[in-house]
Amino acid sequence: MKLLYKPFGIAFGILAGLLSKKIFEAVWGIFDKEEPPKPTTQRTTWPKVLGAAVVEGVTFKVTRAAVDRAGANGFARLTGF
């Protein structure tokens, strides 16, 4: 069954990545009105860069876990495995 689930897992991963980017932008907007800085941005502070990285990482991991869990549950209900 793992082989059968693999394409669904890949699709769920792509969906999670797209969704987490939108969520990250919304969450970052709560903290700062400017765009989140990239690590290579010269005109920003270390705390701002590191804060953006933390928020992005947490947002991605939580979104990925939620989408993967929901996808696995849906696949199990659909197939019985």
PDB file with one MODEL, atoms N, CA, C and O in Angstrom:
MODEL        1
ATOM      1  N   MET A   1       0.808  -1.200   0.000  1.00  0.00           N
ATOM      2  CA  MET A   1       0.000   0.000   0.000  1.00  0.00           C
ATOM      3  C   MET A   1       0.854   1.267   0.000  1.00  0.00           C
ATOM      4  O   MET A   1       0.415   2.314  -0.475  1.00  0.00           O
ATOM      5  N   LYS A   2       2.076   1.171   0.534  1.00  0.00           N
ATOM      6  CA  LYS A   2       2.940   2.351   0.551  1.00  0.00           C
ATOM      7  C   LYS A   2       3.211   2.850  -0.858  1.00  0.00           C
ATOM      8  O   LYS A   2       3.265   4.058  -1.093  1.00  0.00           O
ATOM      9  N   LEU A   3       3.381   1.937  -1.784  1.00  0.00           N
ATOM     10  CA  LEU A   3       3.657   2.322  -3.166  1.00  0.00           C
ATOM     11  C   LEU A   3       2.444   3.007  -3.791  1.00  0.00           C
ATOM     12  O   LEU A   3       2.592   3.952  -4.567  1.00  0.00           O
ATOM     13  N   LEU A   4       1.265   2.539  -3.460  1.00  0.00           N
ATOM     14  CA  LEU A   4       0.038   3.136  -3.978  1.00  0.00           C
ATOM     15  C   LEU A   4      -0.186   4.538  -3.391  1.00  0.00           C
ATOM     16  O   LEU A   4      -0.718   5.420  -4.064  1.00  0.00           O
ATOM     17  N   TYR A   5       0.220   4.730  -2.144  1.00  0.00           N
ATOM     18  CA  TYR A   5       0.030   6.019  -1.476  1.00  0.00           C
ATOM     19  C   TYR A   5       1.056   7.062  -1.927  1.00  0.00           C
ATOM     20  O   TYR A   5       0.807   8.262  -1.808  1.00  0.00           O
ATOM     21  N   LYS A   6       2.195   6.622  -2.439  1.00  0.00           N
ATOM     22  CA  LYS A   6       3.313   7.514  -2.773  1.00  0.00           C
ATOM     23  C   LYS A   6       2.897   8.713  -3.645  1.00  0.00           C
ATOM     24  O   LYS A   6       3.231   9.843  -3.290  1.00  0.00           O
ATOM     25  N   PRO A   7       2.186   8.521  -4.763  1.00  0.00           N
ATOM     26  CA  PRO A   7       1.784   9.689  -5.572  1.00  0.00           C
ATOM     27  C   PRO A   7       0.891  10.668  -4.803  1.00  0.00           C
ATOM     28  O   PRO A   7       0.973  11.882  -4.994  1.00  0.00           O
ATOM     29  N   PHE A   8       0.043  10.120  -3.935  1.00  0.00           N
ATOM     30  CA  PHE A   8      -0.809  10.985  -3.125  1.00  0.00           C
ATOM     31  C   PHE A   8       0.037  11.776  -2.123  1.00  0.00           C
ATOM     32  O   PHE A   8      -0.210  12.960  -1.896  1.00  0.00           O
ATOM     33  N   GLY A   9       1.024  11.126  -1.534  1.00  0.00           N
ATOM     34  CA  GLY A   9       1.915  11.790  -0.595  1.00  0.00           C
ATOM     35  C   GLY A   9       2.683  12.920  -1.244  1.00  0.00           C
ATOM     36  O   GLY A   9       2.868  13.979  -0.644  1.00  0.00           O
ATOM     37  N   ILE A  10       3.132  12.697  -2.474  1.00  0.00           N
ATOM     38  CA  ILE A  10       3.848  13.751  -3.209  1.00  0.00           C
ATOM     39  C   ILE A  10       2.913  14.931  -3.486  1.00  0.00           C
ATOM     40  O   ILE A  10       3.295  16.088  -3.309  1.00  0.00           O
ATOM     41  N   ALA A  11       1.705  14.636  -3.914  1.00  0.00           N
ATOM     42  CA  ALA A  11       0.732  15.696  -4.187  1.00  0.00           C
ATOM     43  C   ALA A  11       0.396  16.466  -2.910  1.00  0.00           C
ATOM     44  O   ALA A  11       0.278  17.691  -2.931  1.00  0.00           O
ATOM     45  N   PHE A  12       0.244  15.745  -1.806  1.00  0.00           N
ATOM     46  CA  PHE A  12      -0.034  16.413  -0.533  1.00  0.00           C
ATOM     47  C   PHE A  12       1.144  17.295  -0.109  1.00  0.00           C
ATOM     48  O   PHE A  12       0.938  18.362   0.467  1.00  0.00           O
ATOM     49  N   GLY A  13       2.365  16.860  -0.389  1.00  0.00           N
ATOM     50  CA  GLY A  13       3.546  17.653  -0.064  1.00  0.00           C
ATOM     51  C   GLY A  13       3.590  18.954  -0.841  1.00  0.00           C
ATOM     52  O   GLY A  13       3.922  20.004  -0.291  1.00  0.00           O
ATOM     53  N   ILE A  14       3.258  18.884  -2.114  1.00  0.00           N
ATOM     54  CA  ILE A  14       3.215  20.097  -2.949  1.00  0.00           C
ATOM     55  C   ILE A  14       2.128  21.037  -2.446  1.00  0.00           C
ATOM     56  O   ILE A  14       2.342  22.243  -2.326  1.00  0.00           O
ATOM     57  N   LEU A  15       0.964  20.475  -2.152  1.00  0.00           N
ATOM     58  CA  LEU A  15      -0.142  21.269  -1.623  1.00  0.00           C
ATOM     59  C   LEU A  15       0.250  21.939  -0.306  1.00  0.00           C
ATOM     60  O   LEU A  15      -0.056  23.111  -0.090  1.00  0.00           O
ATOM     61  N   ALA A  16       0.923  21.199   0.567  1.00  0.00           N
ATOM     62  CA  ALA A  16       1.352  21.752   1.853  1.00  0.00           C
ATOM     63  C   ALA A  16       2.340  22.899   1.648  1.00  0.00           C
ATOM     64  O   ALA A  16       2.269  23.906   2.351  1.00  0.00           O
ATOM     65  N   GLY A  17       3.257  22.759   0.696  1.00  0.00           N
ATOM     66  CA  GLY A  17       4.214  23.819   0.423  1.00  0.00           C
ATOM     67  C   GLY A  17       3.546  25.094  -0.049  1.00  0.00           C
ATOM     68  O   GLY A  17       3.891  26.186   0.404  1.00  0.00           O
ATOM     69  N   LEU A  18       2.599  24.964  -0.948  1.00  0.00           N
ATOM     70  CA  LEU A  18       1.883  26.138  -1.459  1.00  0.00           C
ATOM     71  C   LEU A  18       1.042  26.790  -0.364  1.00  0.00           C
ATOM     72  O   LEU A  18       1.010  28.013  -0.226  1.00  0.00           O
ATOM     73  N   LEU A  19       0.370  25.951   0.403  1.00  0.00           N
ATOM     74  CA  LEU A  19      -0.478  26.457   1.475  1.00  0.00           C
ATOM     75  C   LEU A  19       0.349  27.124   2.571  1.00  0.00           C
ATOM     76  O   LEU A  19      -0.041  28.163   3.103  1.00  0.00           O
ATOM     77  N   SER A  20       1.482  26.528   2.904  1.00  0.00           N
ATOM     78  CA  SER A  20       2.303  27.098   3.978  1.00  0.00           C
ATOM     79  C   SER A  20       2.890  28.449   3.580  1.00  0.00           C
ATOM     80  O   SER A  20       3.088  29.308   4.440  1.00  0.00           O
ATOM     81  N   LYS A  21       3.169  28.652   2.309  1.00  0.00           N
ATOM     82  CA  LYS A  21       3.678  29.950   1.865  1.00  0.00           C
ATOM     83  C   LYS A  21       2.626  31.036   2.087  1.00  0.00           C
ATOM     84  O   LYS A  21       2.942  32.129   2.559  1.00  0.00           O
ATOM     85  N   LYS A  22       1.387  30.730   1.748  1.00  0.00           N
ATOM     86  CA  LYS A  22       0.302  31.705   1.957  1.00  0.00           C
ATOM     87  C   LYS A  22       0.090  31.979   3.442  1.00  0.00           C
ATOM     88  O   LYS A  22      -0.102  33.125   3.847  1.00  0.00           O
ATOM     89  N   ILE A  23       0.124  30.922   4.248  1.00  0.00           N
ATOM     90  CA  ILE A  23      -0.071  31.086   5.688  1.00  0.00           C
ATOM     91  C   ILE A  23       1.083  31.885   6.286  1.00  0.00           C
ATOM     92  O   ILE A  23       0.863  32.754   7.130  1.00  0.00           O
ATOM     93  N   PHE A  24       2.314  31.596   5.853  1.00  0.00           N
ATOM     94  CA  PHE A  24       3.480  32.324   6.359  1.00  0.00           C
ATOM     95  C   PHE A  24       3.348  33.814   6.072  1.00  0.00           C
ATOM     96  O   PHE A  24       3.610  34.637   6.949  1.00  0.00           O
ATOM     97  N   GLU A  25       2.949  34.166   4.872  1.00  0.00           N
ATOM     98  CA  GLU A  25       2.801  35.575   4.531  1.00  0.00           C
ATOM     99  C   GLU A  25       1.743  36.241   5.408  1.00  0.00           C
ATOM    100  O   GLU A  25       1.911  37.388   5.821  1.00  0.00           O
ATOM    101  N   ALA A  26       0.659  35.529   5.692  1.00  0.00           N
ATOM    102  CA  ALA A  26      -0.392  36.077   6.547  1.00  0.00           C
ATOM    103  C   ALA A  26       0.093  36.229   7.988  1.00  0.00           C
ATOM    104  O   ALA A  26      -0.173  37.244   8.632  1.00  0.00           O
ATOM    105  N   VAL A  27       0.804  35.222   8.492  1.00  0.00           N
ATOM    106  CA  VAL A  27       1.308  35.283   9.864  1.00  0.00           C
ATOM    107  C   VAL A  27       2.368  36.375   9.985  1.00  0.00           C
ATOM    108  O   VAL A  27       2.373  37.116  10.968  1.00  0.00           O
ATOM    109  N   TRP A  28       3.260  36.487   9.011  1.00  0.00           N
ATOM    110  CA  TRP A  28       4.298  37.512   9.067  1.00  0.00           C
ATOM    111  C   TRP A  28       3.662  38.901   9.059  1.00  0.00           C
ATOM    112  O   TRP A  28       4.180  39.822   9.690  1.00  0.00           O
ATOM    113  N   GLY A  29       2.556  39.056   8.356  1.00  0.00           N
ATOM    114  CA  GLY A  29       1.855  40.341   8.306  1.00  0.00           C
ATOM    115  C   GLY A  29       1.355  40.793   9.666  1.00  0.00           C
ATOM    116  O   GLY A  29       1.147  41.988   9.878  1.00  0.00           O
ATOM    117  N   ILE A  30       1.159  39.868  10.586  1.00  0.00           N
ATOM    118  CA  ILE A  30       0.752  40.219  11.941  1.00  0.00           C
ATOM    119  C   ILE A  30       1.900  40.928  12.658  1.00  0.00           C
ATOM    120  O   ILE A  30       1.674  41.874  13.413  1.00  0.00           O
ATOM    121  N   PHE A  31       3.131  40.472  12.423  1.00  0.00           N
ATOM    122  CA  PHE A  31       4.295  41.004  13.118  1.00  0.00           C
ATOM    123  C   PHE A  31       4.888  42.240  12.457  1.00  0.00           C
ATOM    124  O   PHE A  31       5.387  43.136  13.138  1.00  0.00           O
ATOM    125  N   ASP A  32       4.832  42.287  11.131  1.00  0.00           N
ATOM    126  CA  ASP A  32       5.509  43.366  10.410  1.00  0.00           C
ATOM    127  C   ASP A  32       4.752  43.644   9.122  1.00  0.00           C
ATOM    128  O   ASP A  32       4.292  42.721   8.451  1.00  0.00           O
ATOM    129  N   LYS A  33       4.628  44.902   8.786  1.00  0.00           N
ATOM    130  CA  LYS A  33       3.899  45.281   7.570  1.00  0.00           C
ATOM    131  C   LYS A  33       4.752  45.121   6.315  1.00  0.00           C
ATOM    132  O   LYS A  33       4.216  45.059   5.209  1.00  0.00           O
ATOM    133  N   GLU A  34       6.065  45.054   6.473  1.00  0.00           N
ATOM    134  CA  GLU A  34       6.953  44.865   5.326  1.00  0.00           C
ATOM    135  C   GLU A  34       7.018  43.381   4.965  1.00  0.00           C
ATOM    136  O   GLU A  34       6.587  42.521   5.734  1.00  0.00           O
ATOM    137  N   GLU A  35       7.565  43.099   3.780  1.00  0.00           N
ATOM    138  CA  GLU A  35       7.777  41.713   3.381  1.00  0.00           C
ATOM    139  C   GLU A  35       8.804  41.069   4.294  1.00  0.00           C
ATOM    140  O   GLU A  35       9.688  41.757   4.806  1.00  0.00           O
ATOM    141  N   PRO A  36       8.706  39.763   4.510  1.00  0.00           N
ATOM    142  CA  PRO A  36       9.722  39.111   5.336  1.00  0.00           C
ATOM    143  C   PRO A  36      11.082  39.169   4.654  1.00  0.00           C
ATOM    144  O   PRO A  36      11.179  38.950   3.446  1.00  0.00           O
ATOM    145  N   PRO A  37      12.132  39.462   5.412  1.00  0.00           N
ATOM    146  CA  PRO A  37      13.454  39.576   4.800  1.00  0.00           C
ATOM    147  C   PRO A  37      14.045  38.214   4.455  1.00  0.00           C
ATOM    148  O   PRO A  37      13.822  37.228   5.158  1.00  0.00           O
ATOM    149  N   LYS A  38      14.785  38.177   3.386  1.00  0.00           N
ATOM    150  CA  LYS A  38      15.534  36.981   3.024  1.00  0.00           C
ATOM    151  C   LYS A  38      16.864  37.028   3.784  1.00  0.00           C
ATOM    152  O   LYS A  38      17.304  38.110   4.174  1.00  0.00           O
ATOM    153  N   PRO A  39      17.502  35.895   4.000  1.00  0.00           N
ATOM    154  CA  PRO A  39      18.767  35.903   4.738  1.00  0.00           C
ATOM    155  C   PRO A  39      19.859  36.751   4.086  1.00  0.00           C
ATOM    156  O   PRO A  39      20.777  37.202   4.771  1.00  0.00           O
ATOM    157  N   THR A  40      19.775  36.971   2.783  1.00  0.00           N
ATOM    158  CA  THR A  40      20.806  37.743   2.088  1.00  0.00           C
ATOM    159  C   THR A  40      20.490  39.243   2.018  1.00  0.00           C
ATOM    160  O   THR A  40      21.261  40.007   1.438  1.00  0.00           O
ATOM    161  N   THR A  41      19.380  39.664   2.595  1.00  0.00           N
ATOM    162  CA  THR A  41      19.016  41.077   2.598  1.00  0.00           C
ATOM    163  C   THR A  41      20.010  41.853   3.446  1.00  0.00           C
ATOM    164  O   THR A  41      20.216  41.533   4.617  1.00  0.00           O
ATOM    165  N   GLN A  42      20.625  42.870   2.860  1.00  0.00           N
ATOM    166  CA  GLN A  42      21.651  43.634   3.551  1.00  0.00           C
ATOM    167  C   GLN A  42      21.082  44.623   4.570  1.00  0.00           C
ATOM    168  O   GLN A  42      21.667  44.827   5.634  1.00  0.00           O
ATOM    169  N   ARG A  43      19.962  45.226   4.249  1.00  0.00           N
ATOM    170  CA  ARG A  43      19.435  46.308   5.085  1.00  0.00           C
ATOM    171  C   ARG A  43      18.358  45.812   6.045  1.00  0.00           C
ATOM    172  O   ARG A  43      17.216  46.270   6.012  1.00  0.00           O
ATOM    173  N   THR A  44      18.732  44.900   6.871  1.00  0.00           N
ATOM    174  CA  THR A  44      17.823  44.423   7.907  1.00  0.00           C
ATOM    175  C   THR A  44      18.645  43.932   9.088  1.00  0.00           C
ATOM    176  O   THR A  44      19.865  43.795   8.995  1.00  0.00           O
ATOM    177  N   THR A  45      17.978  43.675  10.180  1.00  0.00           N
ATOM    178  CA  THR A  45      18.684  43.258  11.391  1.00  0.00           C
ATOM    179  C   THR A  45      18.690  41.731  11.519  1.00  0.00           C
ATOM    180  O   THR A  45      17.867  41.036  10.923  1.00  0.00           O
ATOM    181  N   TRP A  46      19.639  41.232  12.311  1.00  0.00           N
ATOM    182  CA  TRP A  46      19.712  39.794  12.575  1.00  0.00           C
ATOM    183  C   TRP A  46      18.411  39.273  13.212  1.00  0.00           C
ATOM    184  O   TRP A  46      17.888  38.253  12.762  1.00  0.00           O
ATOM    185  N   PRO A  47      17.883  39.936  14.233  1.00  0.00           N
ATOM    186  CA  PRO A  47      16.657  39.414  14.841  1.00  0.00           C
ATOM    187  C   PRO A  47      15.491  39.301  13.852  1.00  0.00           C
ATOM    188  O   PRO A  47      14.687  38.371  13.934  1.00  0.00           O
ATOM    189  N   LYS A  48      15.408  40.247  12.925  1.00  0.00           N
ATOM    190  CA  LYS A  48      14.323  40.213  11.953  1.00  0.00           C
ATOM    191  C   LYS A  48      14.493  39.040  10.983  1.00  0.00           C
ATOM    192  O   LYS A  48      13.519  38.365  10.648  1.00  0.00           O
ATOM    193  N   VAL A  49      15.710  38.802  10.540  1.00  0.00           N
ATOM    194  CA  VAL A  49      15.980  37.681   9.637  1.00  0.00           C
ATOM    195  C   VAL A  49      15.726  36.352  10.341  1.00  0.00           C
ATOM    196  O   VAL A  49      15.078  35.459   9.795  1.00  0.00           O
ATOM    197  N   LEU A  50      16.248  36.236  11.564  1.00  0.00           N
ATOM    198  CA  LEU A  50      16.062  34.994  12.307  1.00  0.00           C
ATOM    199  C   LEU A  50      14.595  34.780  12.696  1.00  0.00           C
ATOM    200  O   LEU A  50      14.104  33.652  12.678  1.00  0.00           O
ATOM    201  N   GLY A  51      13.906  35.855  13.043  1.00  0.00           N
ATOM    202  CA  GLY A  51      12.477  35.754  13.349  1.00  0.00           C
ATOM    203  C   GLY A  51      11.679  35.273  12.146  1.00  0.00           C
ATOM    204  O   GLY A  51      10.789  34.432  12.277  1.00  0.00           O
ATOM    205  N   ALA A  52      12.000  35.809  10.977  1.00  0.00           N
ATOM    206  CA  ALA A  52      11.314  35.376   9.755  1.00  0.00           C
ATOM    207  C   ALA A  52      11.582  33.900   9.480  1.00  0.00           C
ATOM    208  O   ALA A  52      10.682  33.170   9.063  1.00  0.00           O
ATOM    209  N   ALA A  53      12.813  33.464   9.712  1.00  0.00           N
ATOM    210  CA  ALA A  53      13.155  32.058   9.486  1.00  0.00           C
ATOM    211  C   ALA A  53      12.407  31.144  10.457  1.00  0.00           C
ATOM    212  O   ALA A  53      11.941  30.071  10.072  1.00  0.00           O
ATOM    213  N   VAL A  54      12.297  31.564  11.694  1.00  0.00           N
ATOM    214  CA  VAL A  54      11.576  30.767  12.694  1.00  0.00           C
ATOM    215  C   VAL A  54      10.096  30.658  12.339  1.00  0.00           C
ATOM    216  O   VAL A  54       9.525  29.568  12.349  1.00  0.00           O
ATOM    217  N   VAL A  55       9.487  31.788  12.028  1.00  0.00           N
ATOM    218  CA  VAL A  55       8.065  31.784  11.683  1.00  0.00           C
ATOM    219  C   VAL A  55       7.823  30.939  10.427  1.00  0.00           C
ATOM    220  O   VAL A  55       6.855  30.181  10.365  1.00  0.00           O
ATOM    221  N   GLU A  56       8.696  31.069   9.436  1.00  0.00           N
ATOM    222  CA  GLU A  56       8.548  30.288   8.209  1.00  0.00           C
ATOM    223  C   GLU A  56       8.710  28.798   8.482  1.00  0.00           C
ATOM    224  O   GLU A  56       7.940  27.987   7.968  1.00  0.00           O
ATOM    225  N   GLY A  57       9.701  28.435   9.283  1.00  0.00           N
ATOM    226  CA  GLY A  57       9.935  27.025   9.587  1.00  0.00           C
ATOM    227  C   GLY A  57       8.791  26.391  10.340  1.00  0.00           C
ATOM    228  O   GLY A  57       8.346  25.295   9.999  1.00  0.00           O
ATOM    229  N   VAL A  58       8.311  27.078  11.367  1.00  0.00           N
ATOM    230  CA  VAL A  58       7.203  26.551  12.155  1.00  0.00           C
ATOM    231  C   VAL A  58       5.944  26.452  11.302  1.00  0.00           C
ATOM    232  O   VAL A  58       5.229  25.451  11.352  1.00  0.00           O
ATOM    233  N   THR A  59       5.681  27.481  10.529  1.00  0.00           N
ATOM    234  CA  THR A  59       4.500  27.474   9.661  1.00  0.00           C
ATOM    235  C   THR A  59       4.561  26.312   8.682  1.00  0.00           C
ATOM    236  O   THR A  59       3.567  25.614   8.486  1.00  0.00           O
ATOM    237  N   PHE A  60       5.726  26.097   8.064  1.00  0.00           N
ATOM    238  CA  PHE A  60       5.850  25.016   7.093  1.00  0.00           C
ATOM    239  C   PHE A  60       5.661  23.657   7.759  1.00  0.00           C
ATOM    240  O   PHE A  60       4.909  22.827   7.247  1.00  0.00           O
ATOM    241  N   LYS A  61       6.319  23.413   8.876  1.00  0.00           N
ATOM    242  CA  LYS A  61       6.251  22.102   9.522  1.00  0.00           C
ATOM    243  C   LYS A  61       4.838  21.794  10.021  1.00  0.00           C
ATOM    244  O   LYS A  61       4.360  20.670   9.868  1.00  0.00           O
ATOM    245  N   VAL A  62       4.174  22.773  10.610  1.00  0.00           N
ATOM    246  CA  VAL A  62       2.822  22.544  11.119  1.00  0.00           C
ATOM    247  C   VAL A  62       1.854  22.312   9.967  1.00  0.00           C
ATOM    248  O   VAL A  62       1.017  21.411  10.032  1.00  0.00           O
ATOM    249  N   THR A  63       1.959  23.117   8.916  1.00  0.00           N
ATOM    250  CA  THR A  63       1.089  22.936   7.755  1.00  0.00           C
ATOM    251  C   THR A  63       1.338  21.586   7.108  1.00  0.00           C
ATOM    252  O   THR A  63       0.393  20.881   6.752  1.00  0.00           O
ATOM    253  N   ARG A  64       2.595  21.224   6.955  1.00  0.00           N
ATOM    254  CA  ARG A  64       2.941  19.936   6.352  1.00  0.00           C
ATOM    255  C   ARG A  64       2.381  18.770   7.162  1.00  0.00           C
ATOM    256  O   ARG A  64       1.837  17.819   6.600  1.00  0.00           O
ATOM    257  N   ALA A  65       2.516  18.850   8.483  1.00  0.00           N
ATOM    258  CA  ALA A  65       2.000  17.788   9.347  1.00  0.00           C
ATOM    259  C   ALA A  65       0.478  17.686   9.244  1.00  0.00           C
ATOM    260  O   ALA A  65      -0.070  16.585   9.180  1.00  0.00           O
ATOM    261  N   ALA A  66      -0.196  18.819   9.229  1.00  0.00           N
ATOM    262  CA  ALA A  66      -1.658  18.811   9.148  1.00  0.00           C
ATOM    263  C   ALA A  66      -2.133  18.256   7.809  1.00  0.00           C
ATOM    264  O   ALA A  66      -3.065  17.452   7.769  1.00  0.00           O
ATOM    265  N   VAL A  67      -1.508  18.673   6.721  1.00  0.00           N
ATOM    266  CA  VAL A  67      -1.910  18.190   5.389  1.00  0.00           C
ATOM    267  C   VAL A  67      -1.589  16.705   5.239  1.00  0.00           C
ATOM    268  O   VAL A  67      -2.403  15.948   4.711  1.00  0.00           O
ATOM    269  N   ASP A  68      -0.409  16.282   5.699  1.00  0.00           N
ATOM    270  CA  ASP A  68      -0.050  14.866   5.621  1.00  0.00           C
ATOM    271  C   ASP A  68      -1.012  14.001   6.431  1.00  0.00           C
ATOM    272  O   ASP A  68      -1.453  12.946   5.976  1.00  0.00           O
ATOM    273  N   ARG A  69      -1.328  14.464   7.632  1.00  0.00           N
ATOM    274  CA  ARG A  69      -2.240  13.695   8.494  1.00  0.00           C
ATOM    275  C   ARG A  69      -3.624  13.600   7.873  1.00  0.00           C
ATOM    276  O   ARG A  69      -4.217  12.522   7.835  1.00  0.00           O
ATOM    277  N   ALA A  70      -4.140  14.715   7.388  1.00  0.00           N
ATOM    278  CA  ALA A  70      -5.465  14.725   6.761  1.00  0.00           C
ATOM    279  C   ALA A  70      -5.458  13.862   5.499  1.00  0.00           C
ATOM    280  O   ALA A  70      -6.422  13.141   5.237  1.00  0.00           O
ATOM    281  N   GLY A  71      -4.390  13.929   4.724  1.00  0.00           N
ATOM    282  CA  GLY A  71      -4.287  13.113   3.515  1.00  0.00           C
ATOM    283  C   GLY A  71      -4.226  11.624   3.815  1.00  0.00           C
ATOM    284  O   GLY A  71      -4.865  10.820   3.137  1.00  0.00           O
ATOM    285  N   ALA A  72      -3.454  11.258   4.835  1.00  0.00           N
ATOM    286  CA  ALA A  72      -3.356   9.851   5.220  1.00  0.00           C
ATOM    287  C   ALA A  72      -4.687   9.326   5.736  1.00  0.00           C
ATOM    288  O   ALA A  72      -5.085   8.205   5.419  1.00  0.00           O
ATOM    289  N   ASN A  73      -5.370  10.132   6.527  1.00  0.00           N
ATOM    290  CA  ASN A  73      -6.690   9.718   7.022  1.00  0.00           C
ATOM    291  C   ASN A  73      -7.701   9.582   5.879  1.00  0.00           C
ATOM    292  O   ASN A  73      -8.478   8.629   5.837  1.00  0.00           O
ATOM    293  N   GLY A  74      -7.681  10.529   4.969  1.00  0.00           N
ATOM    294  CA  GLY A  74      -8.586  10.446   3.822  1.00  0.00           C
ATOM    295  C   GLY A  74      -8.284   9.249   2.944  1.00  0.00           C
ATOM    296  O   GLY A  74      -9.203   8.579   2.473  1.00  0.00           O
ATOM    297  N   PHE A  75      -7.010   8.972   2.717  1.00  0.00           N
ATOM    298  CA  PHE A  75      -6.618   7.797   1.927  1.00  0.00           C
ATOM    299  C   PHE A  75      -7.056   6.519   2.626  1.00  0.00           C
ATOM    300  O   PHE A  75      -7.534   5.588   1.977  1.00  0.00           O
ATOM    301  N   ALA A  76      -6.899   6.467   3.935  1.00  0.00           N
ATOM    302  CA  ALA A  76      -7.300   5.274   4.692  1.00  0.00           C
ATOM    303  C   ALA A  76      -8.807   5.069   4.625  1.00  0.00           C
ATOM    304  O   ALA A  76      -9.274   3.940   4.478  1.00  0.00           O
ATOM    305  N   ARG A  77      -9.554   6.130   4.729  1.00  0.00           N
ATOM    306  CA  ARG A  77     -11.030   6.004   4.641  1.00  0.00           C
ATOM    307  C   ARG A  77     -11.457   5.571   3.249  1.00  0.00           C
ATOM    308  O   ARG A  77     -12.381   4.775   3.085  1.00  0.00           O
ATOM    309  N   LEU A  78     -10.766   6.110   2.245  1.00  0.00           N
ATOM    310  CA  LEU A  78     -11.107   5.799   0.861  1.00  0.00           C
ATOM    311  C   LEU A  78     -10.779   4.368   0.493  1.00  0.00           C
ATOM    312  O   LEU A  78     -11.566   3.697  -0.175  1.00  0.00           O
ATOM    313  N   THR A  79      -9.618   3.897   0.925  1.00  0.00           N
ATOM    314  CA  THR A  79      -9.156   2.570   0.523  1.00  0.00           C
ATOM    315  C   THR A  79      -9.348   1.490   1.586  1.00  0.00           C
ATOM    316  O   THR A  79      -9.342   0.299   1.273  1.00  0.00           O
ATOM    317  N   GLY A  80      -9.516   1.903   2.836  1.00  0.00           N
ATOM    318  CA  GLY A  80      -9.627   0.921   3.908  1.00  0.00           C
ATOM    319  C   GLY A  80      -8.276   0.465   4.451  1.00  0.00           C
ATOM    320  O   GLY A  80      -8.215  -0.427   5.298  1.00  0.00           O
ATOM    321  N   PHE A  81      -7.184   1.078   3.962  1.00  0.00           N
ATOM    322  CA  PHE A  81      -5.839   0.726   4.448  1.00  0.00           C
ATOM    323  C   PHE A  81      -5.208   1.891   5.151  1.00  0.00           C
ATOM    324  O   PHE A  81      -4.078   1.786   5.627  1.00  0.00           O
TER     325      PHE A  81
ENDMDL
END
